[in-house]
Amino acid sequence: QVQVVESGGGLVEPGGSLRLSCGAAGILFRFSHVAWYRQTPGKERELVARSAINGDISYADFVNSRFTISRDNANNRVYLQMNNLEVEDTGVYYCAVDRSGQSRLRTWGQGTQVTVSS
């Protein structure tokens, strides 16, 4: 059964860091594109970072070099290291996995809450 699960969210102060983790059952990341999206209050879901099968990566402009997406294909894990977090980063972060690199074969995780607040 195909399942994607995120973890690592939490409450941090502005300037703090979090490391999000994405794992999957029934999906091999080494044969998949993996991306992080987020849903922030009052906004539509937006792309944060993407890691392609061949290792190419891309980030949304708002990341501004603060985040790093990485893959550990041997352990079927994808991470999002987030540094220098801002209040505006608050939201639910989702892992999206596209088997064979096809968006029509996308599976979403349940999301993990990130809250940045003083």
Rosetta silent file (secondary structure, phi, psi, omega in degrees, C-alpha in Angstrom):
SEQUENCE: QVQVVESGGGLVEPGGSLRLSCGAAGILFRFSHVAWYRQTPGKERELVARSAINGDISYADFVNSRFTISRDNANNRVYLQMNNLEVEDTGVYYCAVDRSGQSRLRTWGQGTQVTVSS
SCORE:     score description
SCORE:     0.000 S_00000001
   1 L     0.000  133.443 -176.530    0.000    0.000    0.000 S_00000001
   2 L   -80.147  129.662  179.064    1.402    3.390   -1.001 S_00000001
   3 E  -152.046  137.506  176.207    1.918    5.832    1.859 S_00000001
   4 E  -120.772  134.345 -176.640    3.982    8.999    2.382 S_00000001
   5 E  -134.674  129.840  175.368    4.637   10.351    5.883 S_00000001
   6 E  -103.062  154.883  173.878    6.292   13.599    6.991 S_00000001
   7 E  -152.831  170.754  174.492    7.771   14.394   10.377 S_00000001
   8 L   105.939   -5.910  177.541    9.980   16.973   12.055 S_00000001
   9 L   -69.570  169.625 -179.954    7.677   19.949   12.357 S_00000001
  10 E   170.702 -168.462 -179.918    7.361   21.928   15.538 S_00000001
  11 E  -105.468  125.009  177.819    7.415   25.313   17.219 S_00000001
  12 E  -136.864  157.850  174.492   10.486   27.516   16.845 S_00000001
  13 L   -83.089  157.558  175.317   11.332   31.160   17.348 S_00000001
  14 L   -52.183  137.147 -176.064   12.251   33.392   14.424 S_00000001
  15 L    91.443   -9.018 -179.041   15.779   32.609   13.333 S_00000001
  16 L   -80.932 -178.636 -175.956   15.494   29.003   14.458 S_00000001
  17 L  -131.961  151.601  171.760   15.881   25.801   12.469 S_00000001
  18 E  -141.634  150.867  174.026   13.935   22.639   11.751 S_00000001
  19 E  -120.414  111.942  178.142   14.709   19.512    9.779 S_00000001
  20 E   -89.525  147.228 -179.129   11.732   17.908    8.099 S_00000001
  21 E  -127.870  141.604  177.509   11.822   14.279    7.037 S_00000001
  22 E  -126.502  128.429  175.261    9.782   12.416    4.437 S_00000001
  23 E  -128.396  166.521 -176.342    9.517    8.653    4.211 S_00000001
  24 E  -148.787  149.058  169.168    7.416    6.301    2.138 S_00000001
  25 E  -115.958  137.761 -179.875    6.078    2.783    1.964 S_00000001
  26 L    78.897    5.570  178.636    5.341    1.223   -1.383 S_00000001
  27 L  -136.634  134.978  174.050    7.349    3.915   -3.201 S_00000001
  28 L  -101.431  117.537 -178.100   11.040    4.000   -4.023 S_00000001
  29 H   -61.730  -30.491 -177.543   12.379    7.534   -3.913 S_00000001
  30 H   -66.819  -13.606  175.006   15.205    6.639   -6.262 S_00000001
  31 H  -110.906   19.685 -172.782   12.554    6.200   -8.966 S_00000001
  32 E  -136.703  146.988  160.516   10.581    9.296   -7.956 S_00000001
  33 E   -77.509  142.186  177.328   10.613   13.061   -8.031 S_00000001
  34 E  -130.482  136.180 -179.199   10.125   14.371   -4.488 S_00000001
  35 E  -138.904  153.936  170.802    9.022   17.857   -3.526 S_00000001
  36 E  -107.123  131.474  172.955    8.093   19.845   -0.453 S_00000001
  37 E  -119.138  164.191  173.960    5.033   22.072   -0.538 S_00000001
  38 E  -141.001  151.786  174.744    3.520   24.221    2.156 S_00000001
  39 E  -118.172  107.619 -178.975    0.107   25.590    3.035 S_00000001
  40 L  -102.287  155.398 -176.305    0.415   28.890    4.887 S_00000001
  41 L   -55.867  128.995  176.364   -2.496   30.800    6.463 S_00000001
  42 L    78.013    5.467 -178.530   -4.538   32.673    3.894 S_00000001
  43 L  -127.089  160.398  174.056   -2.558   31.347    0.933 S_00000001
  44 L   -76.836  159.430  176.308   -2.806   28.521   -1.568 S_00000001
  45 L   -59.323  136.284 -175.936   -0.494   25.567   -1.343 S_00000001
  46 E  -134.777  150.919  178.621    2.870   26.475   -2.844 S_00000001
  47 E   -72.448  136.332  176.535    6.019   24.683   -3.887 S_00000001
  48 E  -104.962  -51.989 -177.483    8.985   25.039   -1.543 S_00000001
  49 E  -155.705  151.731 -179.061   11.644   22.750   -3.016 S_00000001
  50 E  -136.385  138.658  175.069   11.908   19.962   -5.548 S_00000001
  51 E  -123.507  118.035 -179.250   14.369   17.099   -5.996 S_00000001
  52 L   -84.162  165.752 -179.040   14.301   15.280   -9.318 S_00000001
  53 L   -55.932  -39.696 -176.996   15.207   11.650   -9.911 S_00000001
  54 L   -80.709    2.921  178.347   18.532   12.653  -11.443 S_00000001
  55 L    96.698   -9.560  176.545   19.423   14.773   -8.404 S_00000001
  56 L   -62.538  140.171 -179.209   18.597   18.182   -9.863 S_00000001
  57 E  -127.810  155.674  175.911   17.087   20.484   -7.254 S_00000001
  58 E  -149.462  156.942 -177.899   15.173   23.730   -7.321 S_00000001
  59 E  -134.373  152.429  170.624   13.723   26.143   -4.763 S_00000001
  60 L   -67.526  154.578 -178.093   11.032   28.747   -4.591 S_00000001
  61 H   -59.673  -34.809 -175.979   12.276   32.319   -4.631 S_00000001
  62 H   -69.001  -15.000  178.212   11.170   32.936   -1.049 S_00000001
  63 H   -62.201  -40.689  173.529   13.573   30.271    0.204 S_00000001
  64 L    50.729   46.086  175.452   16.422   32.724   -0.397 S_00000001
  65 L    69.700    9.818 -178.175   19.148   30.141    0.332 S_00000001
  66 L   -84.750  -23.349 -174.163   17.718   29.326    3.769 S_00000001
  67 E  -115.383  154.289  176.006   16.525   25.780    3.015 S_00000001
  68 E  -136.125  124.489  173.303   18.196   22.663    1.655 S_00000001
  69 E   -96.677  138.604 -179.300   16.447   19.635    0.198 S_00000001
  70 E  -144.340  158.941 -178.053   18.420   16.398    0.211 S_00000001
  71 E  -122.975  143.981  169.213   17.899   12.730   -0.584 S_00000001
  72 E  -127.321   82.402 -174.558   19.034    9.505    1.034 S_00000001
  73 H   -62.535  -32.237 -179.413   17.871    6.987   -1.538 S_00000001
  74 H   -61.395  -33.949  179.398   19.490    4.062    0.280 S_00000001
  75 H  -105.968    7.816  176.792   17.187    4.684    3.245 S_00000001
  76 L    55.768   49.778 -179.623   14.279    5.981    1.176 S_00000001
  77 E  -130.911  147.175  171.316   14.273    9.373    2.892 S_00000001
  78 E  -130.125  139.372 -175.506   14.080   12.976    1.756 S_00000001
  79 E  -122.517  155.145  169.211   14.833   15.899    4.043 S_00000001
  80 E  -129.980  105.451  175.529   14.209   19.610    4.139 S_00000001
  81 E   -85.872  120.976 -177.393   16.656   21.479    6.345 S_00000001
  82 E  -117.078  119.419  178.746   15.177   24.873    7.177 S_00000001
  83 L  -117.564  161.357  178.450   17.355   27.553    8.737 S_00000001
  84 L    50.644   49.058 -177.709   16.718   31.168    9.682 S_00000001
  85 L   -65.369  146.926 -179.317   12.995   30.546    9.837 S_00000001
  86 L  -119.125  159.624  179.303   10.637   33.497    9.681 S_00000001
  87 H   -54.323  -37.065 -178.440    7.116   34.007   10.974 S_00000001
  88 H   -67.400  -12.084  176.782    5.924   33.903    7.363 S_00000001
  89 H   -80.925   -7.227 -179.428    7.188   30.313    7.087 S_00000001
  90 L   -59.496  133.448  178.280    4.442   29.136    9.439 S_00000001
  91 E   162.583 -176.080  176.450    2.205   26.527    7.860 S_00000001
  92 E   -96.689  126.348 -178.047    1.682   22.872    7.112 S_00000001
  93 E  -103.478  131.356 -175.172    4.481   21.321    5.096 S_00000001
  94 E  -119.179  143.406  171.584    3.731   18.433    2.761 S_00000001
  95 E   -98.472  128.406  178.816    5.878   15.886    0.988 S_00000001
  96 E  -119.102  126.564 -175.612    4.761   15.092   -2.560 S_00000001
  97 E  -118.548  122.682 -179.787    6.153   12.046   -4.338 S_00000001
  98 E  -107.733  101.333  179.010    5.777   11.569   -8.083 S_00000001
  99 E   -61.971  136.045 -177.218    6.460    7.970   -9.019 S_00000001
 100 L    59.626   17.729 -179.845    8.450    7.673  -12.234 S_00000001
 101 L    74.184   17.388 -175.981    8.593   11.473  -12.239 S_00000001
 102 L  -107.260  122.849 -178.581    4.932   11.714  -13.255 S_00000001
 103 H   -64.900  -26.806  177.862    2.668   14.177  -11.480 S_00000001
 104 H   -71.267  -10.652  174.684   -0.371   12.032  -12.267 S_00000001
 105 H  -107.484   32.632 -176.083    1.239    9.384  -10.037 S_00000001
 106 E   -81.013  138.324  171.969    1.608   11.805   -7.129 S_00000001
 107 E  -123.731  131.951  179.399    1.133   10.762   -3.526 S_00000001
 108 E  -101.545  144.647  168.197    0.860   13.320   -0.727 S_00000001
 109 L   -79.325  177.511 -177.186    1.809   12.941    2.880 S_00000001
 110 L   -81.636  -14.241  179.909   -0.480   14.063    5.678 S_00000001
 111 L    95.689  152.116  174.754    1.585   17.165    6.426 S_00000001
 112 E  -132.869  134.400 -173.493    3.611   18.342    9.392 S_00000001
 113 E   -80.468  129.759  172.352    2.951   21.623   11.195 S_00000001
 114 E  -116.607  123.477  178.650    5.664   24.273   11.320 S_00000001
 115 E  -124.910  122.916  178.432    5.031   27.227   13.600 S_00000001
 116 E  -114.002  114.342 -173.859    7.449   30.144   13.832 S_00000001
 117 L  -156.398  147.755  173.455    6.527   32.504   16.629 S_00000001
 118 L   -85.040    0.000    0.000    8.018   34.618   19.386 S_00000001
